[in-house]
Amino acid sequence: MAWARWQGPLSVTTRWMREMPWAAERLVVLDNAATAEQVVPLLPGGPSCTVLVTGRHRLVSLIDRHDARHLTLGVLTPPGARALLSARIGADRVVVEPGAVDEVVGLCGGDPLAVFGLLGIAPGADTTLPVVVALTGLSPAHARAALSTLDEASLLERRSGGRYAMHDLVRDYADTTVRGLPQDVREAALVRVTDFHLHTAHTAERLLNPHRELLPPDPPASGVRPQALSDATTAAAWLAAEHTTLPAVQRAAAALGRHRMVCQLA
């Protein structure tokens, strides 16, 4: 039996089998295990099967009690990340847009789930394309493609009004995934998304109450573009759509120590 900590593509399974000549012909894959207790009842009773358990936690009891072997996988190399992206979106697009592919690979840091993980820390119960652009730093086209891919994989649910939501269990998994990213990457994403909401809310308030005195916000993080609001009607509609998200943004700002922003959002 073997246990692997998955941090890369599932195609690692076939490579792992080639490199492990003792692997049996029958392979049982137990994917994304959170605890050893989930795995133990599913283990075969005889030696004729090889079991591959993938997960993001070191399941020590499997190693100690069930003679498992621990295989730690790092993030993908740039060529490996490009190959995975090519398999996912098509080799033709990779050839035509090499610069865009390099940008996506760089932003993901070699982890194919990095965009997905960041969505798990986005404030609020659901999100929109402009928010995802701010959160991830992707271009609108790449962010839209990422959302479509996650929607097709049932990791996101597309709702009316151009909004996307995660099931609570999927969001918990995304939150687990994002912990594999460096802290400065996570914090930078939260800074961008809180700046996006603050500056968009400030624009909305100016359209609704042009004569009210407001404390001007600090300049947004590099690359952050607030959502365009043309008049009081669109401003009111945006505020209505985000009325449950903005308190979550306040909490995120407070966690970042951005107390001036907390007051401004209020």
N, C-alpha and C positions, 0 to 999 in steps of 0.2 A: 504494500500500500504506500502511497506517496501523498504528501500534502504540499501544495504550492500557494504562495502568497501572490495573488494576481495584481500586477500593476501595469499590464500591457495588454495586447490584443489576445483574444481567445485562440488565435491561430498558433499561439505558443504550445498548445496541447500537442499538435502533430510534431512540432520540432522536438518537444520534450520526449515524446515516445521514441523518436529516432535516436536520441542521445542516451536513452535508457534501455539497453538491450534486454533487461530483465522484465520489461513491461509485458504483461500477459496480453493475449489476443482480445480478451474481453475487458473493456474499459468502462467504468462507471464514473461519470463526472457529476460531482455535487458542487454546484456553482454558487458563489457568493455566500458562503456560510458565515454566520455571525458568531456562533458558539459551537463548542464541541458537542453539546447536548443535542443540537440539531442533526449532527452527523452520525453519531454513534448508532442510533436505531436503524440507519440505512446501510451500515457496513455489511458486506457479504459474510456468510459464515464459513467460507472455505477459501483456499489459496488460489482458486482459478481465475479470480478477477483482480484487476488493478483499479484502485480507486484514486481519482484525482479530485482533491478538494481545493476549490479556489476561494479566496477571501482576503480581507484586508486586516485581519487580526491574527496574531501568532497563537494558534490553538495548541498550547503547550501540552495539554492532557492527551491529545492525539499522538504526540511524539513520545510521551512517557509511557502511555498505557497500551498503545496499539501499534508500536513499532513503525510509526510514520517517519518519513524523511522530509525535512523542511527545505524548500527551494524558494529563495527570495529572487524576485524578478525586478529589475530596475525599470526606469522609464525607457521609452523607445529611443533609439538613436535617430538622428535626422533622416538617414536613408530609410530606416524602418518606418518612421512616422509618415514619410512621403509614400511609401509602398502601401501602407494601410489606407491612407487618404485616397490614393489612386484606386484601390480596390472598391472603396466606398462610393466615390463620386464619378469614377470612370477615368481611364488613362488619358483620354482625349482632352478633358478639361485640365488635367494636371500639366499636360504639354503646352496647352494654349495659354494658361495663366500661371507660369512658374513663380512669378513674384508673389501672387496672391497665396499660392500654396506655401511658400516659405513663411509668409506672414502668419498664416493659420498655425503652421507647425511651431513657429516661435512663440505665439501666444498661448498655445496649449502646453508648452514646456515639455513636450515629449509624451504627455499623458493624453490619450484619446478621449478621456472623460472630463478634461479640464473645463470646457465650456459648460457641460452638464452640471459639474460640481458647483460652479459659481452660481448657477440658477438656484441651487439649494439655499444660498444665503441671501438671495434677493429679498428685500423687505416686502411684506405683504403676502396675501393669499394667492395672488396671481400676478401676471406681469404682461408687458407689451413689448413690441419690437423696439421702440425708442429706448426703453429701459434696458433691454438686453444689450443694445449697442453701447450704452454708457457703462453697463456693468462689466462687459467683456472686453471692451476696446476694439471689437471687430467692426468692420464696415457694415453698413445696413444690408448689403447684399449677402455678405458672409453670415451675418447674424440671422437673416431670414432663412438661409440654407440650413444653418444649424438647428433652428426651431423646427423646420420642416422634417429634418432627419429624426429629431427626437419625437416629434408627433407621430411619424410613421412607425417608430419603434415602441409606441405606446408609453413613452416616458414622460410625455406631456399631453395634455388635453387642450385642443384648440376650442375656444369658446367664442360666443358672439362678441362683436365689437373689437375684434383683433386682439383678444386677450388669451393668455396661455396659463394653465394651472397644472400643478402636480398633485397627485394623490399623496396623502400624508406619508404612507410607507415609502413611496418613491422619493419624496422630499427628504426623509430620514436617510435614505441611501445616498442621495446627493450630498447631504451634509457630511456623511462619513467619507465620501469620495474627496470632497474639497479639503479635508484635513491633510491630505497628502501633498497639497500645494504649499509653498513657502508662505509664512505669515505675512510678509510684505506684499505678496501677490494678492492675498485675500483682502488685506486692509486697503490696498490701492483700489481694488474693485469696489469696495464699500464706499470709499471716498468719492469715487466717480459717480456711483448711483445716488448717493445722498446729495451731491452737488447738483445732479440732474434734477432731482425733485425740488430742491430748494429754489433753484433759478427758474424752473417752470412755474412753481407756485408763486414766486415773486412777480413774474410776468402776468399771471392770471389776476393777482391782486391789483396790479396797476391798471389793468383793463377794466376791472369791476369797480375800483375805487381810485380813480386817477388823482384825486386831491388829498388822499390820506397820506400822512407822513409815515414813511417806512425806513427802517434801518437797512441801507443797501448791503447786499451780500458780498462776501469776498469773491474775487474772480474764481470761476470753476476750474477744476483740474484740467490739465492739458487734454485736448481732444473731446471734451464734454460739450455737447450742444443741447441746450434746453429744447423741449418740444415747442414747435412753432404754434402760437395761438394768435389768431388774426383779429378777434373782436371779443366783446363781452360774452357772446353766446358760446363760442368755443371755449373760452376761459371757464365759464360756469359748468360746461359739460365735462371738461377735464377734471375740475375739482370734484364734481359729483362722482365720476368714475373712480377717482383715487381717494375718496374720503376715508376708506378703511386702510389704505396703504400708508398715508401720510403719518399717522401715529406710529406705525411700524418703522418708518424712516426716522422719526424722532428718537425712537429707542436705539436704532442702529447708530445714530449720530452721538447719542449719549454714551454708548459703549465705546465709541472711538474717542471720547473726550472732547467732542466738538460742541461745547455747551452754548456758544453763541448761535450756532445753527439750530439747536433745540429751541431757543427762545424765538428765533426768527420764524421757524415753522409754526410755532404756536400763534 
